[in-house]
């Protein structure tokens, strides 16, 4: 990513210098050069033009505005202070310069105050730069005010967009990936923070804020013209409700659906089974429904990439710390992969989690463990078992990382895998593993599976 950003930055800088050279050539080729372009202002402008790419790098979105504003200020202030007929004060020169941004030019270059037939070239550059800055600012402000309405109007007419119901950290990862692939995205939720709206609109995402019971949102978002619909609410019940409401609306309106794919994210196993049974027992559903669970997808991806553990290991004693969403899926998929590859060695799974008592279920041993009160190292040592692999699947990324580092000191030869959702923690993990020889590994992040490619959107 850093190499890609560096390459982009080099291209932008190159295009900037080419544009400046062309602009200077045109100005001095077609405009008469006069004494207003003296040595001091030439040096000042040269330093400004050469150094502006530093500003461009950190203010890319507003770079043109900053460039025009500063160019008008430098040339205007210098011109009014040095080239006017009377010896005006610094305050006057500054005031005359700011008048340029109001497209109001102070005629202080003739004795009687009349407009000359030709202004000094330096002032011509100043007044046109200021006018360009002001006019472009007005038009951009107008466009940004109407931008979302324009984008919404376009999808209502042309379609071919993706609609995501529910906005949170996980759905944001998918939105980012779709926008990186230049896909049109509409996000619908009951409430958005001001920061979230700003962040989404800066990405070019259409934001629709409405109550979950508002059925007009289906027509407003042109759902019958969409490429895909992803029901990704934080609560499974809300996703199921939206699915049934959509089915009712489609049946009533009887509009032809261009919808290529409808995905519903469900974490609750009971809801998954109920929806599967409901769809199978219905005589006909208006569209194909695909169920996903991001934690299951992450677990499937991990075990596919580590299938060799079941084929080449001499023994398999796995410890899973945490029986939450990711821990439960990692255990279930490990069992499935073990059966799939017909491993010749027995599989032993020890799960530490929120269990009432110690219990044995098949080849799994469940041990009560509470991260807030229990010492992980103590619980593991009390079990007196030599594990071949350790998976830390607690709820907090930071806790995962700290526990992983501690365990790597005690079990330096045992591979320890962790799952992260927070980008900062994932970055910290990479620094830790780069600067040491610890046997710490990442199971992957939700960002790895919430992509256009994997979801086949």
N, C-alpha and C positions, 0 to 999 in steps of 0.2 A: 504494500500500500504506500509506504514511504517513497519507494522508487517511482511508483506511478505518479504521486504528487509532485515529486521533483522533476520528472519529465514534463508534466503539464506546466509547471511553473517556468521551465526553460522555454517552452513553446510560446507561452503568453508574453514573456519578456522579449523574445525575438520579434513577435508580431508588433509589440509596442514600439520597439526601436525602428522597425521598418515603417510603421505608420508615421512616426515623428519625422523621419528623414523625408518621406514623401510630402508631408505637410509643410515642412520648412522649404523644400524645393519649390512647391507651388506658390507659397507666400512670396518668396524672394524672386520667383520667376515672373509673376504677374503683378505684384504690388511694387510701386516705386519705393526704393529704400532711401530713407532720409536720415538726418542727424539724430533723430530720436533714439535710434539703435546705437548707442555709444558703447564704449568699452565696459563700464561698470554693469550696465543692464545685460550686456551680452554674457558676461561672466556669471551673473546671477541666474539668468535663464538657462545657461548651459548646465550649471550645477543642479538646478531644479529638474530639468528634463532627464539628465543622466541618473539622478538619484530617485526619481519617482517610482521606479519598479519596486523599491523597498516598501513604499506605501501601498502599491498595487497588490503586493503579496498578502498583506494583512487586511485589506479593505476591498477585496475583489468585487463584491456586490455593488459598492458605492464608489468605485475607483474613478469612473468617468466624471461624476459630480465633483469629487474632491479635486480632480485634475483641473476642470474648468474653473471652479471657484478660486483655487490658488493661482492659476494663470492670470485670471482677471484681476485678482487682488495685487499681485506682484507688478504687472504691467501698468495697471491703473494707478496705484499709489505712486510708483516711480514717475509715471508720466505727469500726473497732476502736480506733484511736488517740484519737479525739475523743469517742466515744459510750459507751464501756464505763464501768462503775460506778467502778472504780479507775483511777488514773492509771498505765496500763501503759506500759512502755518501748517505744521504736521496735522493738526486737528482738521483744518479745512481739507487738506489732501485726502485724509481718511474719510471724511464725510462725502466728498465728491466721489470717492471710490465706491462706497456703499450705495450711492445713488444709482450706480451702473446696474446693480442687481434688480432695481425697480424699473429698468429700461428707461432711465432718466439721465440724460447726459448734461453735465455742467459746461457751458461754453465759456471757458476762461482762457481761450487761446487767441482772442482778438481784443483790441483795446476797447472797442465799443460794445463787446458782448454779442456781436452777431455771429451766426454760424459761418465758418469759412467753407470754401468749396472743397477743401481737403484737409482732414485731420492728420496729425503725425501718425506714422505707421504703428508706433507703440500703443497709442490710444485706440487705434482701429482694432488691434488685437484684443485690447482690454474690453472694449464695449461689446464686441461680437462674442467674446468668451463669456462675459457676464450675461448677455442676452440668451445665449445657448444654454447656460446653466439654469437660468430662471424658467425658460420655456420648457426645457426637458423635465425639470422638477415638477412643474404643473401637470404636464402630460403623464408622467410616471405616477404621480399621486392619483390622478384620475383613473389611470389604468388599474392600479392596485386596488382602488376602491371597487371597481367593477370586475376585477380579474376573476374572482370566484363565480360571479354570475355568468361571465362569458364562458368559462370552462364548463359550468353546469349546463348552459344552453347548448354547448357543443356536444356533450355526451347525450343529452336528451334527443338530439337530432341524429347523431352518427352512431352512438353506442360504442361497442367494442371496449368497454371499461370493466374494471374489477370493483365489486362492491364488498366492503368489509363492515360487518355489524359488530361493534364493540371496539373500544380503543383502550389499550393498556400496554404494558411493557412488551408483552409477547406479540401482540398484533402489530406493534410499531416496528418490530424487526422484519415482519413480512412486508409491511408498507415500504420500508426502506429498500428492501431488495427489489420490489416491483418498480419503484421509481428509478432505481439504478439501471433497470432494464427499459426505462422510458415508457412504462405502462401507465395508462390513465387510471387513477384510483379515487374512489369515493368512499369516505369513512363516515359511518352513521353511529351515533351514540346519544344517550339521554343528556349527558353533560360533558363539557370539555373545559379544562382550565384555560385561562387567557394565554399562558405560555404554550400549552399544547396546540391551541389554534394557530398561534403565530408560527410555531415550529412546523406544523403540517402545511400551512399555506406557503411558507418559504420553500418547502419541498415541491410545491405545485399540486398538493392534494386537495380535493374538494371535500369540505367539511360540512356535514348536515347534522344539526343538533335538533333532536325531536324525541318525544316520548315514545316508549316502546309500543304503546297501543295505537299509535297514529298510523293507520293503514295507508294514508296518502303518500307516505314516504316511498312506497313501492313504485308508484307512478312518477313521483318527483325525481327519483334516482334512475328512472328509465330501466327498471330491472329486467324488462322483457327484451332489452337490447344489449344486456351486459354479456361479457365473455364468461365471467364467473361470479359467484356469490359465495362469500366465506362468512359463515355464522360463527363468530369468535368472541362471544360475550364472556365476561368473567364468571357468570353463573350459568351452569348448564341449562337450568330451567328457562332462562331468557332466550337462549339459542333455540331450544325446542319450541318455545312459544312463537318465535319469529318464523320458524320453519312451517308450523301449522297455519299461521296467518298468511304466509306466502302461498301455500297450497290452496287455501280458501279463495284468495284474491285471484289467482290464476284460473281457478275453476269458474268463478263468476264472470270475469272479463273475457275469457276465451280468446286472449290475444296469442298470436304465434310467438313462441319463446325462442330467441336465439341463444339462450343460455346453454353454454357448453358444459358447465360444471358447477355443482353446488356442493360445498364442503361444510360440514358441521363439526366443530371441535367439542368433544365431550370427554371429561375426565372421570366422571362417575361411571363405574362399571355397570351399575344397575340401569342407568339411563341408556347406555350403549346397547344392552341386551333388549330393553323395552323398545327402543327405536328400531332395532333390527327385526324384532318380531312384528312390530306394527307395519313396517314396510312390506315384509313378506306376506302378511295376511291381507293386505289391501289388494283390491282387484286391479288398481292401477294408480301409480303416482305420476304427477305431471312432469317430473324430471328425475334424473338419476341423482341419488344422494350418496355422498361419500363421507364416511365418518373417519375422523383422525383424532389422535391424542399425541401432542407434541412430545410428551415424556416417553411414550411408547415408540414413537418414531426415532427419538434419540437413542433409545436402548437397542432397537433393531439395527440402526446404523452402526453402533459401537460393536455389537457382537458379530455382525457381518465382516467388519474390518478386523476382528480378533478371533475369527473362527479357528485359526491355527492353535489357539490355546487348548482346544478340545482334542486336537489331532496329535499334537506333539508333546503335551505335558505328561510327565510320569505320574503325577497325582494332581487332583483338583480339590483343594480345600479353600473355598472362597468365603471371605468375611465381608458382609454388607452392613455398613453402619448407617442406620436410618431406614425406617419402613414407610417413608412418606411417598409422594408421587413418583419421584425418580427411582427411589430404592425399590419400591414394589415392582416397577416395570423392569428394572435391571435383573431382579431375581426371576421373574416370569420368563423373560426372553432368554436368560441363561439356561433355564430348564428346556425351553423349546430348541435352542441351538444344540444342546447336549443330545437330545433325542434325534435331531436331524442328522448329525454327523456320526451317530452310533459310536461314540467314544468308547474305547476299550477299558478305560480306568473309571472307577466310581466317582461320582460327583457329590461333594459334601458342601452344604450351604449353611453358614451361620449368620443369622440376621439379628442385629441389635436394634431394638426399636421400642415403641410404645405398646408393650405387651404386659398383660396383668401378671403373668407368671412364666417361668421357663417351661417350654413345651417342645415336643418333637412331632413334626408333621412330614411324613415321608422322609426324604433325605435332607430336610431342613430342620435346623435347631433355632428356636426363637428364644432370645434372652432379653429380659426387660432392661431398658437403658433410657435415661433421660439426660440429654446433653446439658441442661441447665444445672443439674445437681450431681451427676455421676462423673467420675474420672474415667475417660475412655481407656486409657492405658491400664488402669486397675482392673476394669471389667474384662479386657482382653487377656491379661495375665492370669486372672482367676479362672479363665476357661481352659488354660493349659493346653492350647492347641497350636500347632505350627501351621500357619496359613500360607498358602502359595500366592494369593492375591488379595488385596484389600481395596474395597470400594467405599468411599466416604460420600454418603448421600443425605447429608443434613439439610435443613431448610435455609441456613444462612451461608452465603459464599465465604464470608470472612472466617466463620467457624470451621468450615471445611478446610480452608487453607491452613489455619493454625493447627488443627488436629493432624492434618497430613504432615506438616513439618515436624511436629512432635513425634509422630509414629515413625517417620523416616529415620530419626535418630536411634530409636529403639530396635527397629527392624530394617537395618540398612540394605538388606539383600532382597526385601519383599517389594514387588511393584505395588504402588499405591495410586489409585485412580480417583479423581475428583471431578465434580460437575460444577460449572460456573454459569451464571446468567449475567452477572455484573461485569461490564467491560473493564472497569478499573481493577477489580480483583483478578480477572483473567490476565490483565497486563502485569500485575504484581507477581502472579504465579509464573509467568514467562521469565521475569527477571530473576526470580528465586531459582528456577531450574537451570537458567543459563549460567548463573554465577556459581553454581555448586554442582556436585555430582550426585545429588539426591535422586532417588528412584521415584520421583513424583511425575504423574502423567495426568493429562486432562481427558475426561470421557467425551469432551466436546461441549458445545454450547447450543442453546436453542436456536441461535442464529444460523447454525450449520444445517438445520432441517427446515427452517421457515424460509424457504426460497422458492422462487418460481420454478426452478428446474425440478426440485424434489416433489413439489405439489403438482407439477405438470399443468401449470396455468397458462 
